[in-house]
Amino acid sequence: MIMKRLLISFALISFFIVSEKSQAQSIGFSYFFPTHGYFSNPIAPVNFNMPLKFGRFLQISPGISMNNIGGMSMTGFPAKFDSERALIGPFQSLSMSLVPAIVIPTKSVELELMGGVFGFTGFNQKIMHGNFEDMISEANNYTSLSSDLNMDKSAFGWGYLVGTKLNIRIKDNIWGYVAVKYYMGSQNIGINGILQYASGENAAVDQEVDYPDAQLYYHGFEITIGGTMRKK
């Protein structure tokens, strides 16, 4: 918990420091494809970052992005549960990142190899009860199941990302780009509540459940297409 807060605080402070000295501003449309989840489309202004260069070959970019997340999977359940399916969603995600990169430049094309950290928060997160009940029923061979479940979630999640970015000069100081990044993060979302289930011809039974180690599996590919205005 302390490490997560330190990383998020470092990213926030660095974002504002770097933004004052940034030599360019980039904006684009980001599409997120969660692992074991549902496709996620962007929210305007979608993806914004301000790269700061250190010579020709190194740079660091703080960034902000927003997405509508269709659905994400979770981890932290008993091994018999097949949780590789969307269990939380739909919701909106706001993320901030701090990404160093190695730049391979030419006159009109640049290739960036990047890796960094990100923090995120989710709005309007909710349990996908149908998928959750299917997961439990399949693991226990229940013939019927209904649930009344609650979330006990942390305000923020965090993780790491890696990726690459191709920049192409369009005219003077205007560049277009395509970036692909893979996110590897998590957010603590404990699940608890009541299950009412039946097995075979037996009468329905109420059972309290608690999965305190459950986490949002914030993993997936992000594809961004956009443009950059560089200072002359």
Residue pairs with C-beta under 8 A, 6 or more apart in sequence:
4 119
4 156
4 158
7 117
7 119
7 158
8 96
8 119
8 156
8 158
10 98
11 62
11 96
11 97
11 98
11 117
11 118
11 119
12 96
12 119
14 60
14 62
14 98
15 62
15 64
15 96
15 98
18 50
18 52
18 60
18 61
18 62
19 50
19 62
21 52
22 50
22 51
22 52
23 51
23 52
23 53
23 230
23 231
24 50
24 51
24 228
24 229
24 230
24 231
25 48
25 49
25 50
25 228
25 229
26 47
26 48
26 49
26 50
26 51
26 61
26 177
26 226
26 227
26 228
26 229
27 45
27 46
27 47
27 48
27 226
27 227
28 46
28 47
28 177
28 179
28 224
28 225
28 226
28 227
29 42
29 46
29 47
29 224
29 225
29 226
30 42
30 46
30 47
30 65
30 67
30 222
30 223
30 224
31 39
31 40
31 41
31 42
31 222
31 223
31 224
32 39
32 40
32 67
32 69
32 93
32 183
32 220
32 221
32 222
33 39
33 40
33 220
33 221
33 222
33 223
34 40
34 69
34 70
34 71
34 72
34 73
34 86
34 217
34 218
34 219
34 220
35 73
35 217
35 219
35 220
36 72
36 73
36 83
36 84
36 85
36 86
36 217
37 69
37 70
37 71
37 72
37 73
37 86
37 89
37 217
37 220
38 69
38 70
38 71
38 72
38 86
38 89
38 90
39 70
40 67
40 68
40 69
40 70
40 93
40 220
41 67
41 68
41 70
42 65
42 66
42 67
42 68
43 66
43 67
43 68
43 92
45 66
46 65
46 66
46 67
47 63
47 64
47 65
47 224
47 226
48 63
48 64
48 65
49 61
49 62
49 63
49 64
49 97
49 99
50 61
50 62
50 63
51 59
51 60
51 61
51 101
51 228
52 59
52 60
52 61
53 59
53 103
54 60
56 103
56 105
57 102
57 103
57 104
57 105
58 100
58 101
58 102
58 103
59 100
59 101
59 103
59 112
60 98
60 99
60 100
60 101
61 97
61 98
61 99
61 100
61 101
61 114
62 96
62 97
62 98
62 99
63 96
63 97
63 98
63 99
64 94
64 95
64 96
64 97
65 94
65 95
65 97
65 222
66 92
66 93
66 94
66 95
67 92
67 93
67 95
68 90
68 91
68 92
68 93
69 89
69 90
69 91
69 92
69 93
69 122
70 86
70 89
70 90
71 86
71 87
71 88
71 89
71 90
71 128
71 131
72 86
72 87
72 88
72 89
72 216
72 217
72 218
72 220
73 83
73 84
73 85
73 86
73 87
73 88
73 217
74 83
74 87
74 88
74 189
74 191
74 214
74 215
74 216
74 217
75 83
75 186
75 214
75 215
75 217
76 211
76 213
76 214
76 215
77 83
77 135
77 211
77 214
78 139
80 139
81 135
81 136
81 139
82 135
82 138
82 139
83 135
83 217
85 131
85 134
85 135
86 128
86 131
87 127
87 128
87 131
87 132
87 135
88 122
88 125
88 126
88 127
88 128
88 189
88 216
89 125
89 126
89 128
90 124
90 126
91 122
91 123
91 124
91 125
91 126
92 122
92 123
92 124
93 120
93 121
93 122
93 123
94 120
94 121
94 122
94 123
95 118
95 119
95 120
96 118
96 119
96 120
97 116
97 117
97 118
97 119
97 161
98 116
98 117
98 118
99 114
99 115
99 116
99 117
99 161
100 114
100 115
100 116
101 112
101 113
101 114
101 115
101 165
102 112
102 113
102 114
103 110
103 111
103 112
104 110
104 111
104 112
104 113
107 169
108 168
108 169
109 166
109 167
109 168
109 169
110 166
110 167
110 175
111 164
111 165
111 166
111 167
112 164
112 165
112 166
112 167
112 179
113 164
114 161
114 162
114 163
114 164
114 165
114 181
115 160
115 161
115 162
115 163
116 160
116 161
117 158
117 159
117 160
117 161
118 158
118 159
118 160
118 161
118 183
118 185
119 156
119 157
119 158
120 156
120 157
120 158
120 185
120 187
120 218
121 155
121 156
121 157
122 157
122 187
122 216
125 151
125 153
125 189
125 216
126 151
127 149
127 151
127 191
129 147
129 149
132 147
132 149
132 191
133 145
133 146
133 147
136 142
136 145
136 147
136 195
136 197
137 144
137 145
137 197
140 197
140 199
141 199
142 197
142 198
142 199
143 198
143 199
143 200
144 197
144 198
144 204
145 195
145 196
145 197
145 198
146 195
146 196
146 197
147 193
147 194
147 195
147 196
148 193
148 194
149 191
149 192
149 193
149 194
149 209
150 191
150 192
150 193
151 189
151 190
151 191
152 189
152 190
152 191
152 192
152 212
153 187
153 188
153 189
153 190
154 187
154 188
154 189
156 187
157 185
157 186
157 187
157 188
157 216
157 218
158 185
158 186
159 183
159 184
159 185
159 186
159 218
160 183
160 184
160 185
161 181
161 182
161 183
161 184
161 185
162 181
162 182
163 179
163 180
163 181
163 182
163 222
164 179
164 180
165 177
165 178
165 179
165 180
166 177
166 178
166 179
167 175
167 176
167 177
167 228
168 175
168 176
168 177
169 175
170 176
170 227
172 232
173 229
173 230
173 231
173 232
174 227
174 228
174 229
174 230
175 227
175 228
175 230
176 225
176 226
176 227
176 228
177 224
177 225
177 226
177 227
177 228
178 223
178 224
178 225
179 222
179 223
179 224
180 221
180 222
180 223
180 224
181 221
181 222
181 224
182 219
182 220
182 221
182 222
183 218
183 219
183 220
183 221
183 222
184 218
184 219
185 218
185 219
186 215
186 216
186 217
186 218
187 215
187 216
187 218
188 214
188 215
189 214
189 215
189 216
190 210
190 211
190 212
190 213
190 214
191 209
191 210
191 211
191 214
192 208
192 209
192 210
192 211
192 212
193 208
193 209
194 206
194 207
194 208
194 209
195 206
195 207
195 208
195 209
196 204
196 205
196 206
196 207
197 204
197 205
197 207
198 204
198 205
